[in-house]
Amino acid sequence: MKPWRDSTDGERTDVANGVAACPTHDAAFDAGLMTLELADDHLTVTMSHRLRAAAYRVPETARYFTGEGLRREIVLEPPTVAPSEKYLRWHRERIFTPMHAPSG
């Protein structure tokens, strides 16, 4: 969530500063095309307007970002360590930029 280059030594080793993802979803997250929001027992995936438009137009993109290709909610079952809200917020404010965010 908060990239290695921007993190302190403590943040780099904080297990709450990361989530496991496949390379495709990890790259989209790092590029600001999607982000996560923490709820009580799950994470909600939010795609940018740009990514949703691409998934609508491009079948290859749709394969990874619609239907079975991307869960919209990720249940956090014990012993899962939930990502910290401070890192998620950092990502939403600095990586998931307004130009990528849904309009409206």
Contacts in CASP RR format, 6 or more apart in sequence:
PFRMAT RR
TARGET T0000
AUTHOR 0000-0000-0000
METHOD contacts of the structure
MODEL  1
MKPWRDSTDGERTDVANGVAACPTHDAAFDAGLMTLELADDHLTVTMSHR
LRAAAYRVPETARYFTGEGLRREIVLEPPTVAPSEKYLRWHRERIFTPMH
APSG
1 17 0 8 1.000
1 18 0 8 1.000
1 19 0 8 1.000
1 36 0 8 1.000
1 83 0 8 1.000
1 84 0 8 1.000
1 87 0 8 1.000
1 88 0 8 1.000
1 90 0 8 1.000
1 91 0 8 1.000
2 11 0 8 1.000
2 17 0 8 1.000
2 87 0 8 1.000
2 90 0 8 1.000
2 91 0 8 1.000
3 30 0 8 1.000
4 12 0 8 1.000
7 17 0 8 1.000
11 17 0 8 1.000
11 87 0 8 1.000
14 84 0 8 1.000
14 87 0 8 1.000
15 81 0 8 1.000
16 81 0 8 1.000
16 82 0 8 1.000
16 83 0 8 1.000
16 84 0 8 1.000
16 87 0 8 1.000
17 83 0 8 1.000
17 84 0 8 1.000
17 87 0 8 1.000
18 83 0 8 1.000
18 87 0 8 1.000
19 36 0 8 1.000
19 43 0 8 1.000
19 74 0 8 1.000
19 83 0 8 1.000
21 29 0 8 1.000
24 64 0 8 1.000
25 34 0 8 1.000
25 64 0 8 1.000
25 70 0 8 1.000
28 34 0 8 1.000
28 51 0 8 1.000
28 65 0 8 1.000
29 35 0 8 1.000
29 36 0 8 1.000
29 91 0 8 1.000
29 95 0 8 1.000
30 95 0 8 1.000
31 95 0 8 1.000
32 48 0 8 1.000
32 91 0 8 1.000
32 95 0 8 1.000
32 96 0 8 1.000
32 97 0 8 1.000
32 100 0 8 1.000
33 47 0 8 1.000
33 48 0 8 1.000
33 50 0 8 1.000
33 51 0 8 1.000
33 100 0 8 1.000
34 45 0 8 1.000
34 46 0 8 1.000
34 47 0 8 1.000
34 48 0 8 1.000
34 51 0 8 1.000
34 65 0 8 1.000
34 96 0 8 1.000
35 45 0 8 1.000
35 46 0 8 1.000
35 88 0 8 1.000
35 91 0 8 1.000
35 92 0 8 1.000
35 95 0 8 1.000
35 96 0 8 1.000
36 43 0 8 1.000
36 44 0 8 1.000
36 45 0 8 1.000
36 46 0 8 1.000
36 74 0 8 1.000
36 83 0 8 1.000
36 88 0 8 1.000
36 91 0 8 1.000
37 43 0 8 1.000
37 44 0 8 1.000
37 46 0 8 1.000
37 88 0 8 1.000
37 92 0 8 1.000
38 82 0 8 1.000
38 83 0 8 1.000
38 85 0 8 1.000
38 88 0 8 1.000
41 75 0 8 1.000
41 76 0 8 1.000
42 73 0 8 1.000
42 74 0 8 1.000
42 75 0 8 1.000
42 76 0 8 1.000
43 73 0 8 1.000
43 74 0 8 1.000
43 76 0 8 1.000
43 82 0 8 1.000
43 83 0 8 1.000
44 72 0 8 1.000
44 73 0 8 1.000
45 70 0 8 1.000
45 71 0 8 1.000
45 72 0 8 1.000
45 73 0 8 1.000
45 74 0 8 1.000
46 96 0 8 1.000
46 102 0 8 1.000
47 55 0 8 1.000
47 65 0 8 1.000
47 70 0 8 1.000
48 96 0 8 1.000
48 100 0 8 1.000
48 101 0 8 1.000
48 102 0 8 1.000
49 100 0 8 1.000
49 101 0 8 1.000
49 102 0 8 1.000
49 103 0 8 1.000
50 99 0 8 1.000
50 100 0 8 1.000
51 61 0 8 1.000
51 65 0 8 1.000
51 100 0 8 1.000
52 65 0 8 1.000
52 102 0 8 1.000
54 61 0 8 1.000
54 65 0 8 1.000
55 61 0 8 1.000
55 62 0 8 1.000
55 65 0 8 1.000
55 66 0 8 1.000
56 62 0 8 1.000
63 69 0 8 1.000
64 70 0 8 1.000
76 82 0 8 1.000
END
